[in-house]
Amino acid sequence: MPKSKERCQEIREETRAKILNESILYFAKNSFAGTKISDLAKHIGIGQGTLYIYFKSKEELFSEIFALANSSNEIEELQNLIRLPLSAKRKIRKLSNRVMTRLMEDDGYAAKVVLNTQMMFEQNSLISAQTSCQSEIYQITEKIIKQGQKEGSIVEGLPAKLADYYWGVVYLYAQKKLFTTKYKMISEEDLSRVLLKDETR
């Protein structure tokens, strides 16, 4: 018995969703440059030709994955955090709590962190044009750092480098979450200490 038009559409949507879901972790593990469409298709369990029915190129697939991974919610949450009438110390603690909770609970969030960081290192011009979301996350973190340096609660140093260091630690633990089985996740307190001054001295 032939499939109904509705069922055919459902199958197409399911296949497309499967490609996207399987690809996000594969790209996170192998990077854009290290991913071959033939290997990706094999990993997903579909033919290479089938993958090209849904996405014309690796670049198109990656652009869609990156757009999915970078919903505007992330930026809005950070923008709301920076507007709160709180000390920078409390903002860093809130940010660290949110980041570590999501890392522990959500492989998709960990993959997003890994992909975003890899994007900063890719030389491909198409990909470089897509890094504005990650850059905005860094810029907002820098603003909190500058506020904290004025208040005296955040360590001295260039805010851009400190933001890079902070998110570099998050990237390391996102990779551990995705690709290792034996690791100890750092705490929210540990992550906050990357930026906050040691108050015991």
Contacts in CASP RR format, 6 or more apart in sequence:
PFRMAT RR
TARGET T0000
AUTHOR 0000-0000-0000
METHOD contacts of the structure
MODEL  1
MPKSKERCQEIREETRAKILNESILYFAKNSFAGTKISDLAKHIGIGQGT
LYIYFKSKEELFSEIFALANSSNEIEELQNLIRLPLSAKRKIRKLSNRVM
TRLMEDDGYAAKVVLNTQMMFEQNSLISAQTSCQSEIYQITEKIIKQGQK
EGSIVEGLPAKLADYYWGVVYLYAQKKLFTTKYKMISEEDLSRVLLKDET
R
3 11 0 8 1.000
15 46 0 8 1.000
15 50 0 8 1.000
15 54 0 8 1.000
16 54 0 8 1.000
18 44 0 8 1.000
18 46 0 8 1.000
19 44 0 8 1.000
19 46 0 8 1.000
19 51 0 8 1.000
19 54 0 8 1.000
19 55 0 8 1.000
19 61 0 8 1.000
20 61 0 8 1.000
20 64 0 8 1.000
20 65 0 8 1.000
20 68 0 8 1.000
22 40 0 8 1.000
22 43 0 8 1.000
22 44 0 8 1.000
23 40 0 8 1.000
23 44 0 8 1.000
23 61 0 8 1.000
23 62 0 8 1.000
23 65 0 8 1.000
24 65 0 8 1.000
24 68 0 8 1.000
24 69 0 8 1.000
24 108 0 8 1.000
24 111 0 8 1.000
24 112 0 8 1.000
24 115 0 8 1.000
25 107 0 8 1.000
25 108 0 8 1.000
25 111 0 8 1.000
25 178 0 8 1.000
26 35 0 8 1.000
26 40 0 8 1.000
26 43 0 8 1.000
26 44 0 8 1.000
27 35 0 8 1.000
27 62 0 8 1.000
27 65 0 8 1.000
27 115 0 8 1.000
28 110 0 8 1.000
28 111 0 8 1.000
28 114 0 8 1.000
28 115 0 8 1.000
28 118 0 8 1.000
28 178 0 8 1.000
29 114 0 8 1.000
29 178 0 8 1.000
29 179 0 8 1.000
30 39 0 8 1.000
31 118 0 8 1.000
31 122 0 8 1.000
32 58 0 8 1.000
32 62 0 8 1.000
32 118 0 8 1.000
32 119 0 8 1.000
32 122 0 8 1.000
32 124 0 8 1.000
32 127 0 8 1.000
33 122 0 8 1.000
33 124 0 8 1.000
35 58 0 8 1.000
35 62 0 8 1.000
37 48 0 8 1.000
37 51 0 8 1.000
37 52 0 8 1.000
37 58 0 8 1.000
38 48 0 8 1.000
40 51 0 8 1.000
41 47 0 8 1.000
41 48 0 8 1.000
41 49 0 8 1.000
41 50 0 8 1.000
41 51 0 8 1.000
44 51 0 8 1.000
51 61 0 8 1.000
55 61 0 8 1.000
55 64 0 8 1.000
59 124 0 8 1.000
59 126 0 8 1.000
59 127 0 8 1.000
62 127 0 8 1.000
63 126 0 8 1.000
63 130 0 8 1.000
65 115 0 8 1.000
66 115 0 8 1.000
66 119 0 8 1.000
66 127 0 8 1.000
66 130 0 8 1.000
69 108 0 8 1.000
69 111 0 8 1.000
69 112 0 8 1.000
69 115 0 8 1.000
69 116 0 8 1.000
70 112 0 8 1.000
70 116 0 8 1.000
70 133 0 8 1.000
70 134 0 8 1.000
74 133 0 8 1.000
74 137 0 8 1.000
75 133 0 8 1.000
75 136 0 8 1.000
75 137 0 8 1.000
75 140 0 8 1.000
77 98 0 8 1.000
78 95 0 8 1.000
78 136 0 8 1.000
78 137 0 8 1.000
78 140 0 8 1.000
78 141 0 8 1.000
79 140 0 8 1.000
81 91 0 8 1.000
81 94 0 8 1.000
81 95 0 8 1.000
81 140 0 8 1.000
81 144 0 8 1.000
82 91 0 8 1.000
82 140 0 8 1.000
82 143 0 8 1.000
82 144 0 8 1.000
84 91 0 8 1.000
86 94 0 8 1.000
87 148 0 8 1.000
87 151 0 8 1.000
87 153 0 8 1.000
88 144 0 8 1.000
88 145 0 8 1.000
88 147 0 8 1.000
88 148 0 8 1.000
88 151 0 8 1.000
88 153 0 8 1.000
88 154 0 8 1.000
89 148 0 8 1.000
89 151 0 8 1.000
89 153 0 8 1.000
89 154 0 8 1.000
89 196 0 8 1.000
91 144 0 8 1.000
91 147 0 8 1.000
92 144 0 8 1.000
92 154 0 8 1.000
92 192 0 8 1.000
92 195 0 8 1.000
92 196 0 8 1.000
93 188 0 8 1.000
93 192 0 8 1.000
95 141 0 8 1.000
95 144 0 8 1.000
96 188 0 8 1.000
96 189 0 8 1.000
96 191 0 8 1.000
96 192 0 8 1.000
97 188 0 8 1.000
99 170 0 8 1.000
99 191 0 8 1.000
100 185 0 8 1.000
100 186 0 8 1.000
100 187 0 8 1.000
100 188 0 8 1.000
100 191 0 8 1.000
101 188 0 8 1.000
102 109 0 8 1.000
103 109 0 8 1.000
103 110 0 8 1.000
103 113 0 8 1.000
103 170 0 8 1.000
103 173 0 8 1.000
103 174 0 8 1.000
103 177 0 8 1.000
103 185 0 8 1.000
104 177 0 8 1.000
104 185 0 8 1.000
107 177 0 8 1.000
107 178 0 8 1.000
109 174 0 8 1.000
110 174 0 8 1.000
110 175 0 8 1.000
110 177 0 8 1.000
110 178 0 8 1.000
111 174 0 8 1.000
111 178 0 8 1.000
113 167 0 8 1.000
113 170 0 8 1.000
113 171 0 8 1.000
113 174 0 8 1.000
114 171 0 8 1.000
114 174 0 8 1.000
114 175 0 8 1.000
114 178 0 8 1.000
116 131 0 8 1.000
116 133 0 8 1.000
116 134 0 8 1.000
116 137 0 8 1.000
117 134 0 8 1.000
117 167 0 8 1.000
117 168 0 8 1.000
117 171 0 8 1.000
117 174 0 8 1.000
119 127 0 8 1.000
119 128 0 8 1.000
119 130 0 8 1.000
119 131 0 8 1.000
119 134 0 8 1.000
120 131 0 8 1.000
120 134 0 8 1.000
122 128 0 8 1.000
137 167 0 8 1.000
138 160 0 8 1.000
138 163 0 8 1.000
138 164 0 8 1.000
138 167 0 8 1.000
139 163 0 8 1.000
141 163 0 8 1.000
141 166 0 8 1.000
141 167 0 8 1.000
142 159 0 8 1.000
142 160 0 8 1.000
142 162 0 8 1.000
142 163 0 8 1.000
144 154 0 8 1.000
145 154 0 8 1.000
145 159 0 8 1.000
145 162 0 8 1.000
145 163 0 8 1.000
145 195 0 8 1.000
146 159 0 8 1.000
147 154 0 8 1.000
148 154 0 8 1.000
149 155 0 8 1.000
149 156 0 8 1.000
149 157 0 8 1.000
149 159 0 8 1.000
152 197 0 8 1.000
153 196 0 8 1.000
153 197 0 8 1.000
154 162 0 8 1.000
154 195 0 8 1.000
154 196 0 8 1.000
154 197 0 8 1.000
155 162 0 8 1.000
155 195 0 8 1.000
155 196 0 8 1.000
155 197 0 8 1.000
162 194 0 8 1.000
162 195 0 8 1.000
165 194 0 8 1.000
166 191 0 8 1.000
166 194 0 8 1.000
166 195 0 8 1.000
169 186 0 8 1.000
169 191 0 8 1.000
169 194 0 8 1.000
170 191 0 8 1.000
173 183 0 8 1.000
173 185 0 8 1.000
173 186 0 8 1.000
176 183 0 8 1.000
176 185 0 8 1.000
177 183 0 8 1.000
177 185 0 8 1.000
END
